[in-house]
Amino acid sequence: MLHLGLSPLLVLMLGVSLGAAFPHDTLGKDCRLSQYQHIEREQRQAVDRMRQEFQFGDEQDVTTHKCNTKLFHRKWKAANLPMPDRVLLVEAELNLTTAMLELPAAPGFAEVCRVPLDFFTTAREAVRGCVSASPEPCRRGSESTACLRATTILHVLQVLDDLRCAALQDKC
């Protein structure tokens, strides 16, 4: 079975906890996140439909995954992070989300993923204009692809909320 290295999200969390690991200056001049301040209802519904199809459909029996991944289980909120760290968090989440949605899937589920994947890919490109340099991923530990995929898909609404929070900047 294919195993992925520890996700960039874990690296980000480590960096945020270390404080000075990331620059706390202004965001990149190509940063245009304002379009994500209000995520359209249709987009949110498409993402939620994909999540529900994954959770309750024939694509995956989520209960079979004994995941140790705590990527999205955290005691802090994105709104409590300084803006540059918030954007780095969203970049890592979007990188992981798009990677997981690009994995091969049953034809029916692949079709349900198409619109959310397009949305997350576009958002990832917008966020990349906000980040001066991404941290190198840490290679400690691994999790199965199936587990990372399940965890990511089940938490896509949190990714949307974190994206919106980054777009709102100080209004989050």
N, CA and C atoms as an extended XYZ file, in Angstrom:
516
Properties=species:S:1:pos:R:3:atomname:S:1:resname:S:1:resid:I:1 pbc="F F F"
N         0.841       -1.181        0.000 N   MET     1
C         0.000        0.000        0.000 CA  MET     1
C         0.885        1.242        0.000 C   MET     1
N         0.482        2.248       -0.733 N   LEU     2
C         1.228        3.498       -0.837 CA  LEU     2
C         1.149        4.262        0.477 C   LEU     2
N         2.275        4.769        0.948 N   HIS     3
C         2.318        5.591        2.157 CA  HIS     3
C         2.857        6.958        1.793 C   HIS     3
N         2.252        7.972        2.336 N   LEU     4
C         2.725        9.332        2.117 CA  LEU     4
C         3.535        9.766        3.328 C   LEU     4
N         4.504       10.639        3.109 N   GLY     5
C         5.244       11.210        4.216 CA  GLY     5
C         4.324       12.099        5.038 C   GLY     5
N         4.752       12.461        6.204 N   LEU     6
C         3.970       13.332        7.062 CA  LEU     6
C         3.578       14.570        6.281 C   LEU     6
N         2.343       14.931        6.327 N   SER     7
C         1.825       16.005        5.472 CA  SER     7
C         2.435       17.356        5.804 C   SER     7
N         2.427       18.246        4.826 N   PRO     8
C         2.927       19.602        5.062 CA  PRO     8
C         2.166       20.309        6.180 C   PRO     8
N         0.954       19.875        6.466 N   LEU     9
C         0.180       20.493        7.539 CA  LEU     9
C         0.861       20.296        8.884 C   LEU     9
N         1.429       19.127        9.116 N   LEU    10
C         2.138       18.882       10.362 CA  LEU    10
C         3.367       19.765       10.475 C   LEU    10
N         4.042       19.979        9.371 N   VAL    11
C         5.199       20.869        9.366 CA  VAL    11
C         4.762       22.274        9.735 C   VAL    11
N         3.643       22.691        9.171 N   LEU    12
C         3.133       24.022        9.473 CA  LEU    12
C         2.821       24.156       10.956 C   LEU    12
N         2.156       23.153       11.514 N   MET    13
C         1.809       23.215       12.931 CA  MET    13
C         3.057       23.295       13.797 C   MET    13
N         4.079       22.540       13.447 N   LEU    14
C         5.339       22.600       14.167 CA  LEU    14
C         5.939       23.988       14.049 C   LEU    14
N         5.945       24.535       12.839 N   GLY    15
C         6.501       25.866       12.616 CA  GLY    15
C         5.759       26.935       13.388 C   GLY    15
N         4.443       26.850       13.416 N   VAL    16
C         3.643       27.829       14.152 CA  VAL    16
C         3.959       27.743       15.630 C   VAL    16
N         4.128       26.534       16.137 N   SER    17
C         4.414       26.388       17.558 CA  SER    17
C         5.808       26.897       17.912 C   SER    17
N         6.709       26.891       16.947 N   LEU    18
C         8.048       27.400       17.202 CA  LEU    18
C         8.139       28.917       17.066 C   LEU    18
N         7.087       29.528       16.576 N   GLY    19
C         7.030       30.984       16.515 CA  GLY    19
C         7.809       31.584       15.365 C   GLY    19
N         9.094       31.723       15.493 N   ALA    20
C         9.899       32.431       14.499 CA  ALA    20
C        10.220       31.601       13.265 C   ALA    20
N         9.664       30.448       13.140 N   ALA    21
C         9.966       29.598       11.983 CA  ALA    21
C         9.478       30.205       10.683 C   ALA    21
N         8.480       31.050       10.730 N   PHE    22
C         7.940       31.668        9.533 CA  PHE    22
C         7.999       33.182        9.694 C   PHE    22
N         8.249       33.891        8.614 N   PRO    23
C         8.287       35.348        8.692 CA  PRO    23
C         6.903       35.903        9.005 C   PRO    23
N         6.882       36.935        9.815 N   HIS    24
C         5.613       37.553       10.191 CA  HIS    24
C         5.461       38.934        9.565 C   HIS    24
N         5.958       39.084        8.365 N   ASP    25
C         5.810       40.363        7.690 CA  ASP    25
C         4.557       40.340        6.826 C   ASP    25
N         4.452       41.253        5.918 N   THR    26
C         3.257       41.349        5.094 CA  THR    26
C         3.147       40.174        4.138 C   THR    26
N         1.947       39.970        3.634 N   LEU    27
C         1.700       38.897        2.689 CA  LEU    27
C         2.239       39.277        1.321 C   LEU    27
N         2.396       38.289        0.457 N   GLY    28
C         2.898       38.527       -0.897 CA  GLY    28
C         2.052       39.535       -1.643 C   GLY    28
N         2.687       40.271       -2.553 N   LYS    29
C         1.960       41.312       -3.282 CA  LYS    29
C         0.937       40.742       -4.260 C   LYS    29
N         1.073       39.458       -4.602 N   ASP    30
C         0.108       38.815       -5.491 CA  ASP    30
C        -1.028       38.143       -4.718 C   ASP    30
N        -1.179       38.492       -3.463 N   CYS    31
C        -2.184       37.869       -2.609 CA  CYS    31
C        -3.558       38.461       -2.887 C   CYS    31
N        -4.440       37.621       -3.416 N   ARG    32
C        -5.807       38.059       -3.729 CA  ARG    32
C        -6.790       37.023       -3.208 C   ARG    32
N        -7.069       37.115       -1.936 N   LEU    33
C        -7.967       36.142       -1.318 CA  LEU    33
C        -9.374       36.685       -1.088 C   LEU    33
N        -9.611       37.932       -1.409 N   SER    34
C       -10.906       38.543       -1.102 CA  SER    34
C       -12.087       37.772       -1.686 C   SER    34
N       -11.876       37.091       -2.815 N   GLN    35
C       -12.972       36.324       -3.413 CA  GLN    35
C       -13.422       35.167       -2.535 C   GLN    35
N       -12.626       34.809       -1.533 N   TYR    36
C       -12.975       33.696       -0.652 CA  TYR    36
C       -13.551       34.157        0.688 C   TYR    36
N       -13.800       35.468        0.824 N   GLN    37
C       -14.419       35.962        2.052 CA  GLN    37
C       -15.829       35.411        2.216 C   GLN    37
N       -16.506       35.219        1.118 N   HIS    38
C       -17.856       34.658        1.113 CA  HIS    38
C       -17.870       33.526        0.093 C   HIS    38
N       -17.765       32.320        0.586 N   ILE    39
C       -17.758       31.167       -0.307 CA  ILE    39
C       -19.189       30.900       -0.737 C   ILE    39
N       -19.377       30.833       -2.034 N   GLU    40
C       -20.719       30.683       -2.587 CA  GLU    40
C       -21.395       29.420       -2.053 C   GLU    40
N       -22.694       29.551       -1.858 N   ARG    41
C       -23.488       28.446       -1.335 CA  ARG    41
C       -23.361       27.196       -2.199 C   ARG    41
N       -23.320       27.376       -3.505 N   GLU    42
C       -23.212       26.238       -4.410 CA  GLU    42
C       -21.889       25.496       -4.220 C   GLU    42
N       -20.812       26.261       -4.002 N   GLN    43
C       -19.508       25.637       -3.769 CA  GLN    43
C       -19.519       24.841       -2.472 C   GLN    43
N       -20.035       25.459       -1.410 N   ARG    44
C       -20.099       24.787       -0.109 CA  ARG    44
C       -20.964       23.527       -0.218 C   ARG    44
N       -22.062       23.614       -0.941 N   GLN    45
C       -22.936       22.452       -1.098 CA  GLN    45
C       -22.245       21.343       -1.883 C   GLN    45
N       -21.496       21.699       -2.912 N   ALA    46
C       -20.771       20.688       -3.696 CA  ALA    46
C       -19.723       19.992       -2.826 C   ALA    46
N       -19.039       20.759       -1.997 N   VAL    47
C       -18.033       20.184       -1.101 CA  VAL    47
C       -18.709       19.285       -0.070 C   VAL    47
N       -19.806       19.746        0.494 N   ASP    48
C       -20.509       18.938        1.497 CA  ASP    48
C       -21.106       17.678        0.865 C   ASP    48
N       -21.603       17.788       -0.347 N   ARG    49
C       -22.150       16.617       -1.054 CA  ARG    49
C       -21.058       15.569       -1.266 C   ARG    49
N       -19.859       16.024       -1.627 N   MET    50
C       -18.735       15.109       -1.805 CA  MET    50
C       -18.391       14.428       -0.475 C   MET    50
N       -18.343       15.204        0.583 N   ARG    51
C       -18.028       14.662        1.911 CA  ARG    51
C       -19.052       13.617        2.322 C   ARG    51
N       -20.327       13.930        2.118 N   GLN    52
C       -21.387       12.991        2.493 CA  GLN    52
C       -21.358       11.734        1.623 C   GLN    52
N       -21.097       11.910        0.339 N   GLU    53
C       -21.006       10.750       -0.557 CA  GLU    53
C       -19.863        9.838       -0.122 C   GLU    53
N       -18.765       10.446        0.269 N   PHE    54
C       -17.627        9.656        0.740 CA  PHE    54
C       -17.964        8.937        2.037 C   PHE    54
N       -18.586        9.675        2.951 N   GLN    55
C       -18.879        9.131        4.277 CA  GLN    55
C       -19.960        8.060        4.241 C   GLN    55
N       -20.982        8.273        3.451 N   PHE    56
C       -22.136        7.365        3.477 CA  PHE    56
C       -22.305        6.548        2.208 C   PHE    56
N       -21.508        6.840        1.181 N   GLY    57
C       -21.652        6.145       -0.092 CA  GLY    57
C       -20.850        4.860       -0.139 C   GLY    57
N       -20.801        4.289       -1.322 N   ASP    58
C       -20.109        3.024       -1.530 CA  ASP    58
C       -18.613        3.207       -1.763 C   ASP    58
N       -18.162        4.449       -1.948 N   GLU    59
C       -16.759        4.696       -2.283 CA  GLU    59
C       -15.822        4.201       -1.186 C   GLU    59
N       -16.151        4.414        0.042 N   GLN    60
C       -15.209        4.131        1.110 CA  GLN    60
C       -15.962        3.772        2.372 C   GLN    60
N       -15.528        2.742        3.039 N   ASP    61
C       -16.073        2.431        4.345 CA  ASP    61
C       -15.164        3.078        5.375 C   ASP    61
N       -15.527        4.283        5.774 N   VAL    62
C       -14.684        5.087        6.645 CA  VAL    62
C       -14.438        4.404        7.979 C   VAL    62
N       -15.366        3.614        8.433 N   THR    63
C       -15.208        2.969        9.735 CA  THR    63
C       -14.064        1.963        9.748 C   THR    63
N       -13.581        1.528        8.598 N   THR    64
C       -12.479        0.571        8.564 CA  THR    64
C       -11.131        1.238        8.785 C   THR    64
N       -11.069        2.550        8.736 N   HIS    65
C        -9.804        3.252        8.916 CA  HIS    65
C        -9.537        3.483       10.396 C   HIS    65
N        -8.447        2.966       10.845 N   LYS    66
C        -8.000        3.212       12.215 CA  LYS    66
C        -6.886        4.244       12.127 C   LYS    66
N        -7.287        5.471       11.874 N   CYS    67
C        -6.318        6.536       11.626 CA  CYS    67
C        -5.807        7.121       12.936 C   CYS    67
N        -4.522        7.361       12.964 N   ASN    68
C        -3.914        8.069       14.082 CA  ASN    68
C        -3.730        9.540       13.738 C   ASN    68
N        -4.132        9.917       12.549 N   THR    69
C        -3.948       11.272       12.059 CA  THR    69
C        -4.791       12.249       12.864 C   THR    69
N        -4.152       13.264       13.354 N   LYS    70
C        -4.828       14.321       14.110 CA  LYS    70
C        -4.696       15.650       13.376 C   LYS    70
N        -4.585       15.572       12.051 N   LEU    71
C        -4.348       16.775       11.266 CA  LEU    71
C        -5.368       17.873       11.503 C   LEU    71
N        -6.607       17.506       11.607 N   PHE    72
C        -7.661       18.511       11.721 CA  PHE    72
C        -8.235       18.603       13.128 C   PHE    72
N        -7.725       17.806       14.038 N   HIS    73
C        -8.167       17.850       15.434 CA  HIS    73
C        -7.161       18.694       16.208 C   HIS    73
N        -7.555       19.912       16.479 N   ARG    74
C        -6.650       20.818       17.165 CA  ARG    74
C        -7.420       21.636       18.186 C   ARG    74
N        -6.705       22.086       19.189 N   LYS    75
C        -7.331       22.838       20.276 CA  LYS    75
C        -7.359       24.331       20.009 C   LYS    75
N        -6.749       24.765       18.936 N   TRP    76
C        -6.711       26.180       18.587 CA  TRP    76
C        -7.502       26.409       17.306 C   TRP    76
N        -7.810       27.656       17.048 N   LYS    77
C        -8.554       28.030       15.845 CA  LYS    77
C        -7.659       28.834       14.922 C   LYS    77
N        -7.928       28.708       13.635 N   ALA    78
C        -7.144       29.444       12.643 CA  ALA    78
C        -7.208       30.945       12.910 C   ALA    78
N        -8.329       31.430       13.392 N   ALA    79
C        -8.495       32.865       13.651 CA  ALA    79
C        -7.520       33.375       14.713 C   ALA    79
N        -7.003       32.488       15.557 N   ASN    80
C        -6.070       32.890       16.610 CA  ASN    80
C        -4.629       32.998       16.123 C   ASN    80
N        -4.368       32.557       14.901 N   LEU    81
C        -3.023       32.629       14.343 CA  LEU    81
C        -2.770       34.003       13.746 C   LEU    81
N        -1.514       34.449       13.727 N   PRO    82
C        -1.192       35.666       12.981 CA  PRO    82
C        -1.505       35.427       11.501 C   PRO    82
N        -1.839       36.467       10.793 N   MET    83
C        -2.279       36.333        9.411 CA  MET    83
C        -1.314       35.532        8.528 C   MET    83
N        -0.014       35.786        8.550 N   PRO    84
C         0.882       34.987        7.695 CA  PRO    84
C         0.828       33.486        8.022 C   PRO    84
N         0.735       33.148        9.301 N   ASP    85
C         0.646       31.737        9.690 CA  ASP    85
C        -0.697       31.138        9.279 C   ASP    85
N        -1.733       31.938        9.330 N   ARG    86
C        -3.064       31.489        8.904 CA  ARG    86
C        -3.048       31.126        7.418 C   ARG    86
N        -2.377       31.953        6.636 N   VAL    87
C        -2.279       31.681        5.202 CA  VAL    87
C        -1.435       30.434        4.956 C   VAL    87
N        -0.360       30.256        5.720 N   LEU    88
C         0.449       29.043        5.587 CA  LEU    88
C        -0.357       27.801        5.950 C   LEU    88
N        -1.182       27.903        6.970 N   LEU    89
C        -2.056       26.791        7.354 CA  LEU    89
C        -2.988       26.438        6.199 C   LEU    89
N        -3.623       27.443        5.625 N   VAL    90
C        -4.557       27.213        4.521 CA  VAL    90
C        -3.818       26.640        3.312 C   VAL    90
N        -2.625       27.126        3.044 N   GLU    91
C        -1.858       26.578        1.922 CA  GLU    91
C        -1.586       25.089        2.138 C   GLU    91
N        -1.179       24.720        3.333 N   ALA    92
C        -0.900       23.312        3.622 CA  ALA    92
C        -2.169       22.475        3.523 C   ALA    92
N        -3.269       22.994        4.045 N   GLU    93
C        -4.540       22.262        3.963 CA  GLU    93
C        -4.989       22.095        2.514 C   GLU    93
N        -4.836       23.141        1.726 N   LEU    94
C        -5.237       23.052        0.314 CA  LEU    94
C        -4.327       22.112       -0.470 C   LEU    94
N        -3.037       22.115       -0.166 N   ASN    95
C        -2.122       21.171       -0.814 CA  ASN    95
C        -2.531       19.733       -0.516 C   ASN    95
N        -2.815       19.457        0.739 N   LEU    96
C        -3.223       18.110        1.135 CA  LEU    96
C        -4.571       17.750        0.510 C   LEU    96
N        -5.529       18.664        0.557 N   THR    97
C        -6.863       18.400        0.025 CA  THR    97
C        -6.822       18.105       -1.469 C   THR    97
N        -6.120       18.927       -2.232 N   THR    98
C        -6.067       18.682       -3.675 CA  THR    98
C        -5.335       17.374       -3.978 C   THR    98
N        -4.282       17.082       -3.242 N   ALA    99
C        -3.566       15.815       -3.458 CA  ALA    99
C        -4.473       14.623       -3.200 C   ALA    99
N        -5.285       14.690       -2.164 N   MET   100
C        -6.173       13.573       -1.832 CA  MET   100
C        -7.325       13.453       -2.832 C   MET   100
N        -7.835       14.587       -3.317 N   LEU   101
C        -8.941       14.539       -4.284 CA  LEU   101
C        -8.470       14.133       -5.673 C   LEU   101
N        -7.185       14.267       -5.947 N   GLU   102
C        -6.641       13.854       -7.244 CA  GLU   102
C        -6.383       12.356       -7.323 C   GLU   102
N        -6.463       11.660       -6.198 N   LEU   103
C        -6.243       10.210       -6.205 CA  LEU   103
C        -7.336        9.512       -7.012 C   LEU   103
N        -7.015        8.395       -7.620 N   PRO   104
C        -8.032        7.656       -8.378 CA  PRO   104
C        -9.215        7.289       -7.488 C   PRO   104
N       -10.399        7.337       -8.075 N   ALA   105
C       -11.631        7.029       -7.342 CA  ALA   105
C       -12.603        6.341       -8.290 C   ALA   105
N       -13.614        5.721       -7.704 N   ALA   106
C       -14.677        5.116       -8.503 CA  ALA   106
C       -15.303        6.203       -9.376 C   ALA   106
N       -15.753        5.854      -10.592 N   PRO   107
C       -16.267        6.878      -11.521 CA  PRO   107
C       -17.340        7.791      -10.919 C   PRO   107
N       -18.277        7.243      -10.187 N   GLY   108
C       -19.327        8.074       -9.596 CA  GLY   108
C       -18.786        9.066       -8.591 C   GLY   108
N       -17.872        8.605       -7.735 N   PHE   109
C       -17.290        9.493       -6.742 CA  PHE   109
C       -16.359       10.498       -7.398 C   PHE   109
N       -15.633       10.089       -8.423 N   ALA   110
C       -14.749       11.008       -9.144 CA  ALA   110
C       -15.556       12.174       -9.720 C   ALA   110
N       -16.747       11.890      -10.218 N   GLU   111
C       -17.605       12.949      -10.763 CA  GLU   111
C       -18.054       13.904       -9.651 C   GLU   111
N       -18.385       13.373       -8.481 N   VAL   112
C       -18.796       14.209       -7.345 CA  VAL   112
C       -17.631       15.079       -6.881 C   VAL   112
N       -16.416       14.591       -7.048 N   CYS   113
C       -15.210       15.330       -6.620 CA  CYS   113
C       -14.794       16.418       -7.606 C   CYS   113
N       -15.260       16.357       -8.836 N   ARG   114
C       -14.781       17.251       -9.883 CA  ARG   114
C       -14.912       18.726       -9.517 C   ARG   114
N       -16.090       19.175       -9.130 N   VAL   115
C       -16.301       20.595       -8.806 CA  VAL   115
C       -15.504       21.001       -7.565 C   VAL   115
N       -15.553       20.236       -6.458 N   PRO   116
C       -14.720       20.618       -5.313 CA  PRO   116
C       -13.223       20.638       -5.637 C   PRO   116
N       -12.749       19.675       -6.433 N   LEU   117
C       -11.332       19.659       -6.789 CA  LEU   117
C       -10.973       20.908       -7.581 C   LEU   117
N       -11.804       21.299       -8.527 N   ASP   118
C       -11.549       22.528       -9.290 CA  ASP   118
C       -11.497       23.739       -8.360 C   ASP   118
N       -12.442       23.806       -7.422 N   PHE   119
C       -12.489       24.921       -6.478 CA  PHE   119
C       -11.226       24.958       -5.617 C   PHE   119
N       -10.865       23.821       -5.015 N   PHE   120
C        -9.698       23.782       -4.135 CA  PHE   120
C        -8.402       24.040       -4.907 C   PHE   120
N        -8.313       23.599       -6.145 N   THR   121
C        -7.131       23.844       -6.970 CA  THR   121
C        -6.989       25.337       -7.262 C   THR   121
N        -8.086       25.977       -7.614 N   THR   122
C        -8.071       27.419       -7.867 CA  THR   122
C        -7.697       28.188       -6.602 C   THR   122
N        -8.274       27.795       -5.466 N   ALA   123
C        -7.962       28.451       -4.198 CA  ALA   123
C        -6.493       28.258       -3.837 C   ALA   123
N        -5.967       27.068       -4.070 N   ARG   124
C        -4.558       26.796       -3.777 CA  ARG   124
C        -3.654       27.732       -4.572 C   ARG   124
N        -3.972       27.944       -5.841 N   GLU   125
C        -3.166       28.844       -6.669 CA  GLU   125
C        -3.258       30.283       -6.151 C   GLU   125
N        -4.440       30.694       -5.703 N   ALA   126
C        -4.596       32.048       -5.148 CA  ALA   126
C        -3.785       32.205       -3.866 C   ALA   126
N        -3.799       31.188       -3.029 N   VAL   127
C        -3.067       31.252       -1.758 CA  VAL   127
C        -1.561       31.261       -2.002 C   VAL   127
N        -1.104       30.573       -3.035 N   ARG   128
C         0.335       30.554       -3.331 CA  ARG   128
C         0.877       31.946       -3.618 C   ARG   128
N         0.030       32.842       -4.116 N   GLY   129
C         0.455       34.219       -4.338 CA  GLY   129
C         0.618       34.997       -3.045 C   GLY   129
N         0.162       34.443       -1.950 N   CYS   130
C         0.234       35.103       -0.643 CA  CYS   130
C         1.445       34.678        0.168 C   CYS   130
N         2.060       33.578       -0.206 N   VAL   131
C         3.119       32.983        0.594 CA  VAL   131
C         4.451       33.188       -0.106 C   VAL   131
N         5.418       33.739        0.631 N   SER   132
C         6.715       33.998        0.017 CA  SER   132
C         7.500       32.714       -0.206 C   SER   132
N         7.490       31.820        0.748 N   ALA   133
C         8.189       30.538        0.586 CA  ALA   133
C         7.546       29.521        1.510 C   ALA   133
N         7.310       28.353        0.988 N   SER   134
C         6.726       27.289        1.795 CA  SER   134
C         7.827       26.515        2.498 C   SER   134
N         7.528       26.016        3.696 N   PRO   135
C         8.516       25.220        4.411 CA  PRO   135
C         8.706       23.871        3.716 C   PRO   135
N         9.870       23.300        3.898 N   GLU   136
C        10.121       21.956        3.374 CA  GLU   136
C         9.355       20.961        4.230 C   GLU   136
N         8.738       19.965        3.603 N   PRO   137
C         7.991       18.991        4.391 CA  PRO   137
C         8.900       18.136        5.265 C   PRO   137
N         8.407       17.827        6.419 N   CYS   138
C         9.098       16.949        7.353 CA  CYS   138
C         8.867       15.509        6.914 C   CYS   138
N         9.835       14.662        7.056 N   ARG   139
C         9.706       13.278        6.597 CA  ARG   139
C         9.609       12.296        7.761 C   ARG   139
N         9.245       12.757        8.944 N   ARG   140
C         9.115       11.858       10.081 CA  ARG   140
C         7.724       11.256       10.090 C   ARG   140
N         7.645        9.967       10.127 N   GLY   141
C         6.365        9.283       10.230 CA  GLY   141
C         5.647        9.203        8.901 C   GLY   141
N         4.621        8.392        8.879 N   SER   142
C         3.806        8.260        7.683 CA  SER   142
C         2.421        7.776        8.071 C   SER   142
N         1.512        7.929        7.176 N   GLU   143
C         0.133        7.485        7.360 CA  GLU   143
C        -0.308        6.905        6.038 C   GLU   143
N        -1.197        5.944        6.073 N   SER   144
C        -1.642        5.349        4.818 CA  SER   144
C        -2.387        6.385        3.989 C   SER   144
N        -2.303        6.223        2.690 N   THR   145
C        -3.002        7.125        1.777 CA  THR   145
C        -4.497        7.089        2.043 C   THR   145
N        -5.032        5.902        2.271 N   ALA   146
C        -6.472        5.780        2.527 CA  ALA   146
C        -6.874        6.545        3.774 C   ALA   146
N        -6.049        6.495        4.793 N   CYS   147
C        -6.354        7.200        6.033 CA  CYS   147
C        -6.282        8.713        5.835 C   CYS   147
N        -5.221        9.180        5.175 N   LEU   148
C        -5.105       10.617        4.909 CA  LEU   148
C        -6.255       11.107        4.045 C   LEU   148
N        -6.625       10.298        3.061 N   ARG   149
C        -7.731       10.682        2.175 CA  ARG   149
C        -9.034       10.782        2.957 C   ARG   149
N        -9.316        9.786        3.766 N   ALA   150
C       -10.553        9.798        4.555 CA  ALA   150
C       -10.582       10.987        5.503 C   ALA   150
N        -9.492       11.205        6.220 N   THR   151
C        -9.427       12.329        7.163 CA  THR   151
C        -9.620       13.658        6.449 C   THR   151
N        -8.968       13.817        5.320 N   THR   152
C        -9.059       15.067        4.572 CA  THR   152
C       -10.467       15.304        4.044 C   THR   152
N       -11.049       14.313        3.420 N   ILE   153
C       -12.381       14.485        2.846 CA  ILE   153
C       -13.420       14.745        3.931 C   ILE   153
N       -13.289       14.076        5.044 N   LEU   154
C       -14.263       14.279        6.120 CA  LEU   154
C       -14.131       15.650        6.775 C   LEU   154
N       -13.014       16.333        6.547 N   HIS   155
C       -12.801       17.655        7.147 CA  HIS   155
C       -12.721       18.777        6.114 C   HIS   155
N       -13.244       18.552        4.909 N   VAL   156
C       -13.156       19.589        3.872 CA  VAL   156
C       -13.916       20.857        4.237 C   VAL   156
N       -14.965       20.748        5.023 N   LEU   157
C       -15.682       21.960        5.422 CA  LEU   157
C       -14.822       22.822        6.340 C   LEU   157
N       -13.972       22.204        7.143 N   GLN   158
C       -13.032       22.949        7.976 CA  GLN   158
C       -12.014       23.675        7.106 C   GLN   158
N       -11.593       23.040        6.026 N   VAL   159
C       -10.667       23.687        5.092 CA  VAL   159
C       -11.337       24.921        4.482 C   VAL   159
N       -12.604       24.788        4.105 N   LEU   160
C       -13.339       25.946        3.574 CA  LEU   160
C       -13.394       27.070        4.603 C   LEU   160
N       -13.673       26.731        5.854 N   ASP   161
C       -13.745       27.744        6.906 CA  ASP   161
C       -12.393       28.409        7.139 C   ASP   161
N       -11.320       27.626        7.107 N   ASP   162
C        -9.985       28.201        7.284 CA  ASP   162
C        -9.615       29.101        6.112 C   ASP   162
N        -9.999       28.719        4.899 N   LEU   163
C        -9.769       29.554        3.721 CA  LEU   163
C       -10.514       30.879        3.867 C   LEU   163
N       -11.763       30.800        4.262 N   ARG   164
C       -12.569       32.015        4.455 CA  ARG   164
C       -11.946       32.906        5.536 C   ARG   164
N       -11.482       32.288        6.607 N   CYS   165
C       -10.851       33.041        7.705 CA  CYS   165
C        -9.594       33.760        7.224 C   CYS   165
N        -8.798       33.083        6.417 N   ALA   166
C        -7.596       33.723        5.869 CA  ALA   166
C        -7.969       34.894        4.953 C   ALA   166
N        -9.024       34.724        4.182 N   ALA   167
C        -9.474       35.782        3.278 CA  ALA   167
C       -10.006       36.992        4.049 C   ALA   167
N       -10.646       36.746        5.169 N   LEU   168
C       -11.216       37.835        5.969 CA  LEU   168
C       -10.147       38.615        6.720 C   LEU   168
N        -8.965       38.062        6.826 N   GLN   169
C        -7.837       38.662        7.532 CA  GLN   169
C        -8.222       39.033        8.965 C   GLN   169
N        -8.152       40.282        9.335 N   ASP   170
C        -8.409       40.688       10.719 CA  ASP   170
C        -9.885       40.623       11.108 C   ASP   170
N       -10.768       40.429       10.148 N   LYS   171
C       -12.211       40.364       10.423 CA  LYS   171
C       -12.672       38.959       10.792 C   LYS   171
N       -11.753       37.999       10.777 N   CYS   172
C       -12.105       36.627       11.066 CA  CYS   172
C       -12.397       36.450       12.541 C   CYS   172
